[in-house]
């Protein structure tokens, strides 16, 4: 069993955890939310929420994982708190569910990278621009295309995880994370010469009015963007050596995640403010806009033939670093609890998640029954949307609250301090960290849950 677990090398945890956190939420959702909430002050609240909510919970998850060297369910059992193993079970289920539909969307990025290369070589015509929406609709309702790209992305994820922590996950993230940063930096540099760059920077960093709803969204995204509440950080933490500093590593992950999100905003807003105001209305929360509107914006800029393919390969890389962490949560459970060999666990669970994900792949127009399914009423439509709603609005927040309560109130402070100080030295902010876990983080995430139950909010 020990040979199946492995451990991260130097900076391995930081790159892997950052890769887990960085995904479509950074490159698409955060820019849209910032745009929709008037920029400046929303960004400031988001940054504050990352520090006082996201960072403390991330440290808590690492403490649970590293102190036990186990995946979520096994970790709580080893800490002699079997009742709290529900957190681990919830994490495994959440990883399974999210990966089943996230892989479908990730497959779209591969398809549009190929299309981007084609458009850049053959030319992006006005006829192409006029039919982007129809093309996307036909694509997501094509069963063979949806299942095929879903299978392709799941295959990539399985290939990485099957080689283990050191030879698979760490090796890939050491390549992909620098490449991802380089691509995004290139897009930012090119954006500096766009007509909308100055206005974009002003919008992003100039203080603005902020509503209670915007405050809630900022706090919510600060939690959701860091891959918290699903067991991914606990699992990755279980591969972290005692020589590494938990506070510094967690801070670096939060910093990288936030930096990527802000850089994505610079690119997106530079594009948006380079077109007439009437066309900006097309920028919406629907991820489909990434494939129906952005190509027109990219190819309308100088250097668009390079920017478009670069952008889609960037999103594909970001999605892959997230899918491998989701798969690892599930695989690690079977390695630790049932003593399965990594290869067997990865193949079996990869195929199972792929098969379950076919329901989501076919619920975007390919099969009417799956597309029209509404078990939650008006809150979601179709299998894809229903699973996304449940994971984003229920599984993740509940997992986050329980983790904060466990480390803040149940785990002895002497134990948590001792674990945090391994590889770090004296941690003088331990009392503040426990305070944030006991009171601030549960209150903030509880606010999210309250808004879902009583105010009808949705975070999917």
N, C-alpha and C positions, 0 to 999 in steps of 0.2 A: 504493500500500500504506500510506503514512503517513497518508492521510486516513481509512483504515479503522481504524487503531489508536487514535489519540486519546490523551488523558491526563486524569487526575483533577485537579480544582481543589483549592482549599484545603479540607482535612478530607475530601475526596472519598474518598481511600484508606481512612481510618479508618472512615468510615460504611459503605463497601462491604465492607471486610474484616470488620468487626463483624457486618454483615448476613449475610455468608457463614458466619461461625462460629455465629451465633445461629439456632437452629432447634429441631426437636423434641427434640434431645438436651438442650437447656437447660430447656425448659419441661416436658418429661415425664420423660426418662430420668434426669437428675441428681436431681430430687426423689425418684424411686423409689429410686435407688441410695443416696442419703443416708438415706432412711427404713429401707431394708433393712440398712444398715450402722451403725445406731444413732446417726446424727447427729454432733454435736460434733467429735470427734477425726477422723472421716472428712473433714469439711469442712476442717479445719486441714491435713491431709495433702494434700488436693486443692489448696488454695491454694498450698502450698509447691511442689507438683509443677508447677503452672502457671508459677511463677516460675523454677524451675531446669530444667524440661524444655520446656514449651510455649513460653515467651517466647524462649529461645535459638533454637529451631528456626524460629519465626516470623521472627525477625530474619534468619536464614540464608536463608530462602526469599525474603524481600524483597531481600536483597543480590543473589541470583542474578537475580531478575527486573529490578530497577531498573538494575543495572550493564550489562545487555544490551539492555533495552527489547524483550525477546522473550518469547514463551510458552515453557513448559518444554522441549520438545524443541529448539527453535531456540536457546534460551539456552545449553544445554550445548555445542552445536555451536559457537556463537560464542565460548565460553570455551575452545575448542580441547580439549575433553575428550569426544570422541564416544562413548567407552565408557560415560560416565555419562549419555548421552542416554536410557538405559534408564529412568532416573528420570522423564524427561519422558514417554516412551511409557507408562509405568505410570500416570502422572498422568492422561493423556488417556483411557486405558482405564477407570481408576477413576471419573473424572468421568462418562463415558458410562454405565457400569454403575449407579452410585449414582443418577444422575438418572432412569434408566429405571424404577426401582421407587420412589424417593422421591416422584416426581410422583404415583404412585398413592395413597400415604398422604396427600400434601398435598391431593389432591382430596377426601378424606374430610372434611377440615376445612371445605371450602366447603359440602358437603352438610349437615354438622351445624351450621354457622352458620345456614343456611336453616331447619333444624329448630328450632334454638334460638329464632329469631325467631317461628316458628309457635307453639312451646310458650309463649313469653312472652305472645303475643297471645291464643291460644285457651285457655291453661291447661295446666299439666303435671299430669295426673291420676295417681292411684295405678295405674290400668290401664297407663298409659304407662310408669311406673316398673317395673312388674312384667314388662314385655315388652321392655325395652331390649336385653337380650342376644339375644333372638330377632330383633329388628329389625335389629341390627347384623349378625348372621349372614346374614340374608336380603339385606342390602345388599351385603356384600362378595362374596356368591356370585351376585349379579345381573350378568351380563356387560355388558349395555348401560349400567348405572349405572357400573360400574367403568371401562369404556373411555371413557364420556362425561366423567366428572370428570377422568380422567387426561388426556384431550384438552384439556379446559378449562384445566387448570393448565399443561400444556405450552404451550398457546396464550398464556397470560399471560406465561410466561417468554420465549417467542420474541418477543413484541411489545416487551418491554423491551430485550432484547439486540440486536435488529435496529436500534435507534436509536443504538447505539454506547455508548462509555464515558461520555462527557459528557452526551449527550442522553437516554440510556436508563438505564444502571445508576446513575450518580451522581444524576441527577434523581430517580429513584424512591427510592433509599435516603435522600436528604435529606428526603423526605416520610415514608416508612414508618418509619424508625428513631425519629424523635421521636414519631410516633403510637404506635408499639409501646411505647416507654417510658412514654408518658402512659397508655395503657390498662393496662399492668402496674402502674403506680403507683396508678391508681384501684382496681385489684383489691386491692392491698396495703392501701390506706387502709380499704377496706370490710372487709377481713379483720380489721382491728384491733378491730372491734366484734363479732367472732364469739366464741362461747364457748371455742373452742379456741386462740385467739391466744396467750395467756400460756404455755400448755403447749407450743405449737408453737415459740415462741421459745426456751424452755428446752431443748427437744430439739435444736434446730438449733445452738445455740451453747454448750451445756454440755459440758465434756469428758467423754468416754465411753471404754469399753474398745474396742480396735481389734485385729482379727486380721490375720495375714499376708495372707489373702485380701482383706480390706478395703483394706489398704495397696496391693495390686496393682490393685484396681478403681479406687482414687482416682488412682493414677498413670496408669492406662490412660485414664480419662475425661478427665484433664487434657490428654492428647495428642489424643484423638479430638474433643473439643468445639471445638477451635480451627481446624478445617478444614485440618489439616496433613497432609502426605504425599500429597496428591492433585493438587498443582499449582495450586490455586486462589490461594494467596497469592503464588506465583511469578508467576502471570498478572496478578493485581491489582498486584503490585509493579512489573511492567513498565510500568504506566501512571502510576506515582508520579513526581512531578517531583523534581529534584535539590535543590529548596529545602526539602523536607520532611525532618524528622528521622526516621530509621529507628528508633532506640531509643524515642523518645517515641511515635511512631505505633504501634509494636508493643505498647508498654505500655498505651496507651489502648484498643487492640482487646481485649487480655487483660482489662483492667479492666471494660470494658463487657460482655464475654461473661460474666465471673464475676458481675458485679452482677445481670445478668438472671437467671442461674441461681439466685442466692440469693433474689432477689425471688420467683421462681417457687416456691421452697421455702416461703417464708412463706405464700403463697397456698394451696398444696397442703396443707401441714401444718395450717393453720388450719381448712381444711375437714375434714381427717381427724380432728383432735382435737375436732371439734364433734359427732361422731357416736359412738354407743356402741362400746366396744372390739371387740365381736363383728363389727361392720360394717367395721372397719378391715382385716380379713383380705382384703377384696375388692381392696385396693390392691396391684397386682402389677406385674411388669415388662412385661407384655403391653401394647402400646400400645392394644389394643382397649379396655382399661379406661377410657381417656379418653372413650370413646363409650358405654360400658355402665354405668359407675358414677358418673362425675363429674356427669352431669346430675342424678341423684338428690340428690347432695350440694349442688350449687348451688341447686336449687329448694327445698331444705330450709332455706336461710338467708334472712334478711331481705334484700330487694333482689335475690333470685335471678333475677328476670325480666330484670334488667339484666346481672347477672354472667355468665350462661350465654352469651348471644350475644357479649358482649364477649370472653370467654375464647376462643371459637372463631375469632373474627376475628383475635384476637391470634396464635393459632397459625398461622392461614392466612398472615398477614403475615410471620411469622418463617420459615415454610416457603418463601415466595416469594423472600425475600432470599437464601436458600440455593440454590434451584433456578437462579436467574439466574447465580450464580457457577459452578455446576457446568456449565451450558451454555456459559458464556464460556470455560472451560478448553478445551472441545472446539472451539468456533468459532475461538478465537485460534490454535489449531494450524493450521487450514486457511488462515487469513489469512496467517500467517507462513511456513509451509512451502510452500504451493501457490499463494500469492498470489491466493486467492479474494477476491472482494468480500464485505464483511460481510453484506450482505443475502442474497446467494446462499448463503454458508456457514451463516448462521443458519437459513434456511428448510430447506436440505437436511439439516443435522444435526438440527434440531428434529424434522423428520418422521421421520428414521431412528431417533432415540432413542424417539420416541413409538411407532413400529411395534414396536421391540424391547420396549418396556415393556408392550405388550399381553400378552406372555407372563406377566409378573408379575401384571398386572391380572386375568388369568383363572386364576391358580394359587391363589386363595384360596377355592376351592369351586365356581367356575363350570365348570371342566373337570377331570374326575377325573385324567386323565393328567398334566396340568401340576401339579395340586395334590398328587399322590402321588409325584412324581418325587424320588428320593433318591440322587443320584450320589455323595454323600459319606457315605452310611450314615445313622446316627442323628444326625449333627451338624446336619442340616437336612432340611426336608421341603417340597417344592414349589419352583418356580422362584424365587418371591419370596424365600423364606427362604435358599435356596442362594446367590443373588447377594449378599444381605446378609451372609451368613457369610463369603464369600470376600473381599468388600470390607473388612469391619470387622476380620477376623482375619488377613488376609494382605496385601492390596494397600496399605492405609494404613500399617501398621507397617513393612513393608519399605521403602516410600517414605520414611518418616520417618528410619529408620536411615541410608539411603543419603545423604540430604540432610545429616544431621549429620556423617557421615564426609567427605563431599565438601568442605563449607565448613571443617570442623575440621582435616582432614588434607591435602587435595589442593589446595584454593584457597590461593594464597600469602597469608600473614598481612598482608603489606604491601598487597595488593590489597583484602582485606576491610576492613582498617582505613580505607583511603582512601575506600571507598564508604560506610562507616558514618558517617564524619565529615563527609560532604557534607550540608549543611543542619543539622548538629548541632554542629559544633565538636569539640574534643578529646574523645575517648571513652576515659576513663581505665579503664573496665571491660573493655576489649577482651581483655586476657589472661584474665580470669575467664570471659568469654563463650566464648572459644576452648576453655578447659578444660572447660566444661560441654558443649560440642559434641563434644569429643574423647572424653570419658570418661563423664560423667553421663548425658547423653541417650541414647547408644547402649546403655549398660548398662540404663537404665530400660525402653526400648522392647524391648531384647533379652529382658528379663524377661517382657514381655508375649508375645513370640513363643514363648519357651520354655514358658510356661504353656499356650499353645494347642497346641503340638506334643506335649509330654510330660505335661501335667496335665489335658488335655481341657477347658480353659476355653474360653468363648465370649464375645465382646464384641458380638455383634449383638443 
